[in-house]
Amino acid sequence: MRFWCLNLPYGSDALLCDRVGGAVSLDSKLRGFNKIMKRQFKNPKLYLMLLYDSAIFVMACAGAYLLRFEFRIAHECLHQMAMILPFIVPAELGVFYVFGLYRGMWRYTSVVDSWRLAEACLISMFLNYTYVFLLRFQGFPRSILILNTVLMFLFAGGVRMFVRSLYVAKLNRKGLAAFGFPDARPNLKEECRIIVIGAGAGGEKIVREIVENPSLNLSVIGLLDDDSSKWGRTIHGMRVYGGIPLLPDMIRKFNVGQVLISIPSASGTELRRIMETCKCCGVSYKTLPGIAEIMDGKVSVKALRDVDYSDLLRRQPIQLDMSGIQNYLTGQTVLVTGCGGSIGSELCRQLVRFSPAKLVLFDICEANLFNIQIELHDLGYRNCEFVLGPVQRRELTGEVFSQFRPQVVFHAAAYKHVPMLEQNCRAAIDNNVLGSQVAMESAVEFGVSQFVLVSTDKAVQPTSVMGASKRLAELIMQSLRGQGTQFKAVRFGNVVGSSGSVVPLFRRQIELGGPVTVTHPEITRYFMTIPEAAQLIIQAGALAAEGEIFILEMGTPVKIIEMAYELIRLSGKEPGREIEVKFVGLRPGEKLYEELATREENVVRTGHEKIMVIKSNGVIGGAKTQENFRRYLDLQIQDLIRIAGSQDTWAVKRKLKDIIPEYSPEICGVILKDEPSNGSPKLGSEFISSLKGNHR
């Protein structure tokens, strides 16, 4: 059953719903409008506002005559005023009413209300001019109408701002002292003195909320910003004292208890500098999330949180090709497998921004599916379908594709815990290989337009079952090119805070007092944040490709030991002295470093600065054609699934080695490897620089 709703203008809380199959009837609209009008006319405050504005209009007209005739009004002018006031006062009241100036509460007068007031005053002036012109008043000064309009705007706006100021003074713990008047109120509760770092839009909103909300028990001493053009200026009465280097002196001079960092665009280096200063001065600090995390642009005190490791990674905000993304997502049915996982759930949050016609969410975990359902409902997006079950069940997946007919698929369903899958090879093959094959073949069968496979850097020169299974999923994707569906894979490194990430493990160990366990002093990994990964996956879907693998620019690899030290310091402890760091050795399937591509793969740039693509013909081994490649791979996968069913771990690894020659598994303590890898860690800053000029 369809619901048709009419939202009435100017913030009306009325919502008319007509549960019929067609449009809302005119009678329903009129009944709803009449109901609203009756409710408004029963409000006694409406008549009080009308009375105030009537007096203002009379005063504005009288003031216009006084100014025009230099405060000497002749008897004829008084007669003119008596003639025009009975018209202009009701006319101006009517215009103000039409413009909704009596529907808002004056205590919340905003810039929008001021613009609306200006528009109403201009329309009133034209009405008054028409009245004077039609009645052909003799000797009527036309400047009176202009002066009347200016005074009307100033008086009406002044009254509204006065009411708002009184309301702010009532809320503010300083009362009228917030506006420079002496504060005679005794026994004010002790409040925490704070300094706000950043005098931009984020800092302005934070200061305004603190000033207007006494329940926060915070008192802003001032702001600091490295932009010298802001020094000495004020924001909501709070002075910008100077640059961030003044922070230690400010903390000591004003006995500051907390520092609020409101610079979403700050780099990790800048944040570290501010954090070290706060630690040396013994004050706490909080920060706003990075720009990529503030999806809806809302900044408030509630958004402030403790500094997290992801803040120290802060990379430049991603510039998305909004029109290209909208072209393939807006108004489409989008299927997300693994929607409850770290990447899958973030994909869902990001996708709703592009107004898909429907989201079909597919996950094997009941709790994860329920959580993302609640979260999307809270975001106001309800056009969702939820499917609980394993994607590798061909009958279930076929029913999902048949019933909902998705045009776009994001396949994020995968197991990814490396040591766990070394011991559970069957689960890795069942979920990562068979699940991917079923999803992709169903996409071809039911005419899906775009299919994006979420892959991993562990698929490059794999040494683990997890990495080999994801590499095999990439090969399946390449084998299906030319079937009508535009396939593409997105390969990237570790994601900070995702399930299975090392960051939650380190946090838990720190909370328990240590030790923090690191596998090897030289181990490195690529890292990016969850929102950044999801945005780039969506962006990759907008790029023209078929059966190609996209790789994301991951920046410089991070040493895990350095990450452990940073997290210990963020907790207020000293590594080695208060929290022990212990090396435990590499786990099964782990490598010292990860690669996003090998030197044998032809990596070229795309039109997006943070996305590269690996050019491939989709043919491996002795297969000469795409069809032979597809048949060969299908036979190999059938054999692999049969072997995985026998629970023979060594046999599974040997079979994966047959299919993926670059796979180097460890069997009985021996690493099976054909030859040393020519590839070294790639796609760091040096490798990206080498791609300059090699555009696609």
C-alpha positions in Angstrom: 0.0 0.0 0.0 1.4 3.4 -1.0 1.4 6.5 1.3 1.1 9.9 -0.2 2.1 12.8 2.0 1.9 16.6 1.8 4.4 18.6 3.7 3.1 22.1 4.3 5.5 25.0 4.2 7.2 27.1 6.8 7.9 24.4 9.3 4.3 23.3 9.9 4.1 20.1 11.9 1.0 19.0 10.0 1.4 16.0 7.8 -1.5 14.9 5.7 -1.6 11.3 4.6 -4.2 9.8 2.3 -4.0 6.0 2.0 -5.2 5.7 -1.5 -3.7 4.3 -4.6 -3.5 7.7 -6.4 -2.6 11.3 -5.6 -3.9 13.1 -2.5 -7.3 14.5 -3.2 -7.9 18.3 -3.3 -10.5 17.9 -0.5 -7.9 16.3 1.8 -5.5 19.1 1.1 -8.1 21.8 1.9 -9.3 20.0 5.0 -5.7 19.8 6.3 -5.0 23.5 5.4 -8.2 24.6 7.2 -7.2 22.6 10.3 -3.9 24.3 10.4 -5.4 27.8 10.0 -7.9 27.1 12.8 -5.1 25.9 15.1 -3.0 29.0 14.4 -5.8 31.5 14.9 -6.5 29.9 18.3 -3.0 30.7 19.4 -3.1 33.9 21.6 0.5 34.7 20.8 -0.4 35.3 17.2 -2.6 38.3 18.2 0.2 39.6 20.4 2.6 39.5 17.5 0.0 41.2 15.2 -0.4 43.9 17.9 3.4 44.5 18.1 3.8 44.7 14.4 0.8 47.0 14.0 2.5 49.4 16.4 5.8 49.1 14.6 4.1 49.9 11.2 2.5 53.1 12.7 5.9 54.1 14.2 7.7 53.4 11.0 5.2 55.6 9.0 5.4 58.4 11.6 9.2 58.1 11.6 9.3 58.4 7.8 7.4 61.7 7.9 9.6 63.0 10.7 12.8 62.3 8.9 11.4 63.6 5.6 10.3 66.9 7.0 13.1 67.3 9.5 10.9 66.7 12.5 8.5 69.5 11.6 5.2 67.9 10.3 2.6 70.1 8.8 -1.2 69.6 9.4 -1.5 68.3 5.8 1.0 65.6 6.4 -0.9 64.4 9.5 -4.0 64.3 7.3 -2.1 62.1 4.7 -1.0 59.7 7.5 -4.6 59.4 8.6 -5.6 58.5 5.1 -2.9 55.9 4.3 -2.5 54.2 7.7 -5.9 52.3 7.5 -4.6 50.7 4.3 -0.9 50.1 4.8 -1.1 48.6 8.3 -3.5 45.8 7.3 -1.7 45.3 3.9 1.7 45.0 5.6 0.2 42.6 8.2 -1.2 40.5 5.4 2.2 40.4 3.6 4.0 39.4 6.8 1.5 36.7 7.3 1.8 35.3 3.8 5.6 35.3 4.2 5.3 33.1 7.3 6.7 35.7 9.7 4.1 34.7 12.3 4.6 31.0 12.1 8.1 31.0 13.5 9.1 31.7 17.1 10.9 35.1 17.6 13.2 33.5 20.2 14.7 31.5 17.3 15.0 34.3 14.8 17.8 33.4 12.3 19.4 34.8 9.1 16.8 33.1 7.1 14.0 34.9 8.9 15.9 38.2 8.3 15.9 37.6 4.6 12.3 36.7 4.7 11.6 39.9 6.6 13.4 41.9 4.0 11.4 40.3 1.2 8.1 41.1 3.0 9.2 44.7 3.5 10.0 45.2 -0.2 6.7 43.6 -1.3 4.9 45.9 1.2 6.6 48.9 -0.3 5.4 48.0 -3.8 1.8 47.5 -2.5 1.9 50.9 -0.8 3.2 52.6 -3.9 0.4 51.0 -6.0 -2.2 52.3 -3.5 -0.8 55.8 -3.5 -0.5 55.8 -7.4 -4.1 54.5 -7.9 -5.7 57.0 -5.5 -3.5 59.9 -7.0 -2.6 61.5 -3.7 -1.6 65.1 -4.4 1.7 66.3 -2.9 2.6 62.9 -1.5 6.4 62.6 -1.2 7.6 59.3 -2.8 10.6 59.2 -0.4 8.2 58.5 2.4 7.6 55.0 1.0 11.3 54.2 0.9 11.9 55.6 4.4 8.9 53.7 5.7 10.2 50.5 4.3 13.7 50.9 5.8 12.3 51.8 9.3 9.8 49.0 9.1 12.6 46.5 8.5 14.8 48.0 11.3 12.0 48.2 13.8 10.5 44.7 13.1 13.9 43.1 12.9 15.1 44.9 16.0 12.2 43.6 18.1 12.7 40.1 16.9 16.5 40.2 17.6 15.8 41.7 21.1 13.5 38.8 21.9 16.2 36.4 20.7 18.8 38.2 22.8 16.7 38.0 25.9 16.2 34.3 25.3 19.9 33.7 24.8 20.7 35.7 28.0 18.2 33.5 29.9 19.9 30.3 28.7 23.4 31.6 29.1 24.9 30.9 32.5 26.4 34.4 32.4 23.0 36.0 31.8 23.2 39.6 30.5 27.0 39.4 31.1 27.1 37.5 27.8 26.3 40.9 26.2 28.7 43.0 28.2 26.4 43.9 31.1 27.6 43.3 34.7 26.6 39.9 36.2 25.1 40.2 39.6 24.0 36.6 40.0 25.9 34.8 42.9 26.9 31.2 43.4 27.5 30.2 39.8 28.6 26.6 39.5 32.3 26.1 38.7 32.7 25.5 35.0 35.5 23.9 32.9 37.5 26.5 31.1 38.3 25.5 27.5 40.3 26.8 24.5 39.0 26.1 21.0 41.6 25.3 18.4 40.4 26.4 15.0 38.4 29.6 14.2 36.7 28.3 11.1 33.2 27.1 10.5 33.6 24.2 12.9 35.0 26.4 15.7 32.2 28.9 15.2 29.5 26.3 15.7 31.2 24.8 18.7 31.5 28.2 20.4 27.9 29.1 19.6 26.6 25.9 21.1 28.6 26.3 24.2 27.6 29.9 24.7 23.9 29.1 24.3 23.9 25.8 26.2 24.7 26.3 29.9 24.1 22.6 30.7 27.4 21.8 29.1 29.1 23.5 32.0 31.9 24.9 29.7 33.3 28.3 29.5 35.2 29.4 26.3 38.3 31.4 27.1 39.1 32.1 23.5 40.3 30.6 20.2 43.6 29.9 18.5 44.2 29.6 14.8 47.3 29.7 12.6 45.5 32.0 10.1 47.0 35.4 11.0 44.1 37.2 9.3 41.8 36.0 12.1 44.0 37.2 15.0 42.4 39.8 17.2 39.0 39.2 15.8 36.0 37.8 17.8 33.6 34.9 17.3 30.4 35.2 19.3 32.3 37.6 21.6 35.2 35.2 22.0 38.6 36.5 21.0 41.0 34.8 18.6 44.2 35.3 20.5 46.7 34.1 17.9 48.4 31.0 16.5 48.6 27.5 18.0 52.1 28.1 19.4 50.4 30.3 22.1 48.6 27.3 23.5 51.0 26.5 26.4 51.0 30.1 27.6 47.2 30.3 27.3 46.7 27.1 29.3 48.9 28.4 32.1 47.6 32.0 32.1 43.8 31.1 32.1 44.0 27.8 34.0 42.5 25.9 31.1 41.0 22.5 31.8 40.3 21.2 28.3 41.3 21.9 24.7 38.7 21.3 21.9 40.3 20.7 18.5 37.8 21.9 15.8 39.9 21.5 12.6 38.4 18.6 10.6 41.0 19.2 7.9 44.0 19.1 10.2 46.7 16.7 9.2 48.0 13.9 11.5 51.2 15.8 12.1 49.3 18.9 13.3 47.1 16.8 15.6 50.3 15.2 17.1 51.8 18.6 17.7 48.6 19.8 19.6 48.3 16.5 21.5 51.9 16.7 22.7 51.4 20.3 23.9 48.3 19.3 25.8 50.0 16.3 27.4 53.0 18.4 28.5 50.6 21.0 30.1 48.4 18.2 31.7 45.1 19.1 30.1 42.6 16.8 28.3 41.7 17.3 24.7 38.9 16.3 22.3 38.6 16.6 18.5 36.0 16.8 15.8 36.0 13.8 13.3 37.8 14.3 10.0 35.9 15.7 7.0 35.3 12.3 5.5 33.5 11.2 8.7 31.2 14.2 8.9 28.9 13.0 6.1 26.0 15.3 6.8 28.1 18.3 7.5 26.7 18.7 11.1 29.1 20.0 13.6 28.3 20.1 17.3 29.7 19.6 20.8 28.2 16.1 20.7 30.5 15.3 17.7 33.6 16.0 19.8 35.4 12.8 20.9 38.7 11.6 22.1 41.5 11.6 19.5 41.6 8.3 17.8 44.4 6.6 15.8 42.4 7.2 12.6 42.7 11.0 13.3 46.5 10.7 13.1 46.2 9.0 9.7 44.3 12.0 8.3 44.7 12.0 4.6 43.4 14.6 2.2 39.6 14.5 1.7 38.4 12.5 -1.3 37.0 14.5 -4.2 34.2 12.3 -5.5 32.8 12.5 -9.1 29.3 13.2 -7.8 27.7 13.3 -11.3 29.3 10.1 -12.4 28.3 8.3 -9.2 24.7 9.6 -9.4 24.5 8.4 -13.0 24.9 4.8 -12.0 23.3 4.8 -8.5 20.5 7.3 -8.3 17.1 5.7 -9.0 18.7 2.2 -9.2 18.2 -1.0 -7.2 21.5 -1.7 -5.4 22.4 -5.0 -3.8 25.1 -5.1 -1.1 26.3 -8.5 0.1 28.1 -8.6 3.5 26.1 -5.5 4.3 26.6 -5.9 8.1 30.4 -6.0 8.0 32.8 -3.0 8.5 33.1 -2.2 4.8 29.6 -3.4 3.8 27.8 -1.3 6.5 29.8 1.8 5.6 28.9 1.3 1.9 25.2 1.3 2.9 25.6 4.6 4.8 27.4 6.2 1.9 25.0 4.8 -0.8 21.9 6.4 0.8 23.4 9.8 0.0 22.9 9.1 -3.7 19.2 8.2 -3.5 19.0 4.7 -4.9 15.5 3.5 -5.6 16.0 0.5 -3.3 18.7 -1.1 -1.2 18.8 -4.9 -1.0 20.9 -5.9 2.0 22.2 -9.4 2.1 24.1 -10.9 5.1 24.6 -14.2 6.9 24.8 -12.6 10.4 21.4 -11.9 11.9 22.8 -9.3 14.5 24.7 -7.4 11.8 21.7 -7.3 9.5 19.5 -6.0 12.3 22.0 -3.3 13.3 22.3 -1.9 9.8 18.5 -2.0 9.4 18.1 0.1 12.5 20.9 2.5 11.5 19.4 3.1 8.0 16.0 3.7 9.5 17.6 6.3 11.9 19.1 8.0 8.9 15.7 8.3 7.4 16.1 5.8 4.6 13.5 3.1 4.6 13.3 1.7 1.1 15.3 -1.4 2.0 14.9 -5.1 1.7 16.8 -7.4 4.1 17.9 -10.9 3.2 19.3 -13.3 5.8 21.4 -16.2 4.6 24.6 -17.3 2.9 25.3 -15.9 -0.5 26.9 -19.2 -1.6 23.5 -20.9 -1.5 22.8 -20.7 -5.2 19.0 -21.2 -4.8 18.7 -18.3 -2.3 21.0 -16.0 -4.2 19.1 -16.7 -7.4 15.8 -15.9 -5.7 17.2 -12.6 -4.5 18.4 -11.6 -8.0 15.2 -12.8 -9.6 12.8 -11.0 -7.2 14.6 -7.6 -6.8 16.4 -7.4 -10.1 19.3 -5.2 -8.9 21.1 -3.0 -11.5 24.2 -2.5 -9.3 25.9 -5.1 -6.9 28.6 -4.5 -4.3 30.0 -7.8 -3.2 31.6 -7.3 0.2 30.8 -10.6 1.7 34.0 -12.4 2.7 36.0 -14.0 5.5 39.2 -12.1 6.0 40.9 -13.2 9.3 44.2 -14.7 8.0 45.3 -17.1 10.8 41.7 -18.2 11.3 41.3 -19.2 7.7 44.6 -21.0 7.7 42.9 -23.5 10.1 39.5 -23.4 8.3 40.3 -23.7 4.6 36.8 -25.1 3.8 35.1 -22.0 5.2 37.5 -19.8 3.1 36.7 -21.7 -0.1 33.0 -21.9 0.6 32.5 -18.2 1.4 35.2 -16.3 -0.5 35.4 -18.5 -3.6 32.1 -20.2 -4.1 30.1 -17.3 -2.7 31.8 -14.9 -5.1 31.3 -17.3 -8.0 27.5 -17.7 -7.3 27.0 -13.9 -6.9 28.8 -13.1 -10.1 27.2 -15.8 -12.2 23.8 -14.7 -10.8 24.6 -11.2 -11.9 25.3 -12.3 -15.4 22.1 -14.5 -15.5 19.8 -11.7 -14.3 21.4 -8.8 -16.4 23.0 -6.8 -13.6 24.6 -3.7 -15.1 27.5 -3.1 -12.7 29.2 -5.5 -10.3 31.9 -4.3 -7.9 34.0 -7.0 -6.1 35.7 -5.8 -2.8 39.2 -7.4 -2.8 42.3 -7.1 -0.7 46.1 -6.4 -1.0 46.5 -9.9 0.4 45.6 -11.3 -3.0 48.9 -10.1 -4.4 51.6 -12.7 -4.2 49.5 -14.5 -1.6 51.0 -16.5 1.2 47.7 -17.2 3.0 44.5 -19.2 2.2 42.6 -15.9 2.7 44.7 -14.1 0.1 44.6 -17.0 -2.3 40.8 -17.3 -2.1 40.4 -13.5 -2.8 42.8 -13.8 -5.7 40.8 -16.7 -7.1 37.6 -14.5 -6.8 39.4 -11.8 -8.9 40.2 -14.5 -11.5 36.5 -15.6 -11.6 35.5 -12.0 -12.2 38.0 -11.7 -15.1 36.8 -14.9 -16.6 33.2 -13.5 -16.8 34.1 -10.4 -18.8 32.2 -9.9 -22.0 29.0 -11.5 -20.6 26.9 -8.2 -20.5 27.7 -7.3 -16.9 30.4 -4.7 -16.3 32.6 -6.4 -13.6 35.4 -4.6 -11.7 37.3 -5.4 -8.5 38.7 -2.9 -5.9 41.9 -3.9 -4.1 43.1 -2.1 -1.0 44.9 -2.6 2.2 44.0 -2.7 5.9 41.1 -0.5 7.2 41.5 1.1 10.6 38.8 -0.1 13.0 37.4 -2.8 10.8 36.6 -6.2 12.3 39.8 -8.2 12.4 41.9 -5.0 12.4 44.9 -4.8 14.7 43.7 -1.5 16.2 40.9 -3.0 18.4 43.3 -5.7 19.5 45.9 -3.2 20.7 43.2 -1.1 22.4 42.0 -4.1 24.4 45.5 -5.1 25.4 46.2 -1.5 26.5 43.0 -1.5 28.6 44.2 -4.7 30.3 47.5 -3.1 31.2 49.5 -4.9 28.5 51.5 -6.4 27.1 50.8 -5.2 23.5 51.8 -8.0 21.2 53.4 -7.2 17.8 54.4 -10.0 15.5 57.7 -8.6 14.1 59.6 -5.3 14.6 59.8 -4.7 10.8 56.2 -5.7 9.8 54.4 -3.0 7.9 50.8 -2.5 6.5 48.9 -0.1 4.4 46.0 1.7 6.2 43.0 3.8 5.4 39.8 4.7 7.2 36.5 2.9 6.7 34.7 5.9 5.2 37.6 6.6 2.8 37.6 2.9 1.6 33.8 2.9 1.1 33.9 6.2 -0.9 36.7 5.0 -3.2 34.8 1.7 -3.8 31.7 3.6 -4.9 33.9 6.0 -7.0 35.6 3.0 -8.7 32.1 1.8 -9.7 31.7 5.0 -11.8 34.9 4.4 -13.8 34.6 2.8 -17.2 36.1 -0.7 -17.0 35.3 -4.3 -17.7 36.9 -7.2 -15.8 39.6 -4.9 -14.5 41.1 -4.6 -11.0 41.3 -1.1 -9.4 43.8 -0.4 -6.7 43.5 2.4 -4.2 46.3 4.8 -3.4 47.1 3.8 0.2 49.9 6.3 0.9 53.0 5.2 2.8 53.1 1.8 4.6 52.8 2.1 8.4 55.1 0.2 10.8 52.9 -1.8 13.2 55.4 -1.2 16.0 55.0 2.6 15.5 51.2 2.2 15.5 51.4 0.3 18.8 53.5 3.2 20.3 51.0 5.8 19.1 48.0 4.0 20.5 49.7 3.6 23.9 50.5 7.3 24.0 46.9 8.1 23.0 45.8 6.2 26.1 48.0 8.5 28.2 50.6 5.8 28.9 54.3 5.5 28.0 55.3 2.5 25.8 58.0 0.3 27.3 57.7 2.0 30.8 54.0 1.7 31.6 52.9 -0.7 28.9 55.2 -3.4 27.6 55.5 -4.2 23.9 56.2 -7.8 23.1 57.2 -9.4 19.8 55.5 -12.8 19.3 56.6 -13.8 15.7 54.7 -13.9 12.4 51.5 -16.0 12.5 50.6 -18.6 9.8 49.9 -17.0 6.5 51.3 -13.5 7.4 53.9 -11.5 5.5 56.2 -8.8 6.6 54.8 -6.4 4.1 51.8 -6.3 1.8 51.7 -5.4 -1.9 48.9 -3.8 -4.0 50.5 -4.9 -7.3 53.6 -6.6 -8.6 56.0 -5.2 -11.1 54.7 -7.7 -13.7 51.2 -6.2 -13.5 50.5 -3.2 -15.8 49.3 -0.5 -13.5 48.1 2.8 -15.0 46.4 5.8 -13.7 42.7 6.5 -14.1 40.8 9.8 -14.2 40.8 9.8 -10.4 43.9 10.8 -8.5 43.5 8.1 -5.9 42.5 5.2 -8.1 44.8 3.1 -10.4 43.8 0.2 -12.6 45.6 -3.0 -13.5 45.3 -3.7 -17.3 44.8 -7.4 -18.0 43.6 -9.6 -20.8 41.8 -12.0 -18.4 43.6 -15.1 -19.7 46.0 -17.2 -17.6 48.1 -20.3 -18.1 47.7 -22.0 -21.4 44.2 -20.7 -22.1 44.3 -18.8 -25.5 40.7 -17.5 -25.4 38.3 -16.0 -22.9 36.0 -19.1 -23.3 38.9 -21.5 -22.6 39.9 -19.5 -19.6 36.4 -19.6 -18.2 36.0 -23.4 -18.8 39.5 -24.1 -17.3 38.7 -22.0 -14.2 35.3 -23.6 -13.7 36.8 -27.1 -13.7 39.5 -26.1 -11.3 37.1 -24.5 -8.9 34.8 -27.6 -8.9 37.8 -29.7 -8.0 38.9 -27.2 -5.3 35.4 -27.3 -3.7 35.4 -31.1 -3.7 38.8 -31.2 -2.0 37.8 -28.5 0.5 34.8 -30.7 1.5 37.3 -33.5 2.6 38.7 -31.1 5.2 42.3 -31.8 4.0 44.1 -28.5 4.6 47.3 -29.5 2.8 45.4 -30.7 -0.3 43.4 -27.5 -0.4 46.7 -25.5 -0.3 48.3 -27.6 -3.0 45.2 -27.2 -5.3 45.3 -23.4 -4.7 48.9 -23.5 -5.7 48.1 -25.3 -8.9 45.5 -22.6 -9.8 47.5 -19.6 -8.6 51.2 -20.1 -9.3 52.3 -17.1 -7.4 50.7 -18.5 -4.2 53.3 -19.5 -1.6 51.6 -21.6 1.0 53.3 -23.0 4.1 52.8 -26.8 4.4 54.4 -28.8 7.2 56.7 -25.8 7.9 57.9 -25.6 4.3 56.9 -22.7 2.1 56.1 -23.9 -1.4 57.4 -21.3 -3.8 58.4 -21.6 -7.5 60.9 -18.7 -7.5 61.6 -15.6 -5.6 59.2 -12.8 -6.2 60.5 -10.0 -8.4 57.8 -7.7 -6.8 58.7 -5.5 -3.9 56.2 -3.4 -2.0 54.5 -1.1 -4.4 52.0 1.7 -4.5 53.7 3.8 -1.9 54.6 7.4 -2.7 57.6 6.4 -4.9 55.6 4.0 -7.0 52.8 6.5 -7.5 55.2 9.1 -8.5 56.6 6.7 -11.2 53.2 6.5 -12.7 53.1 10.2 -13.6 52.6 10.5 -17.3 51.4 6.9 -17.7 47.7 7.9 -17.9 45.0 5.6 -19.0 
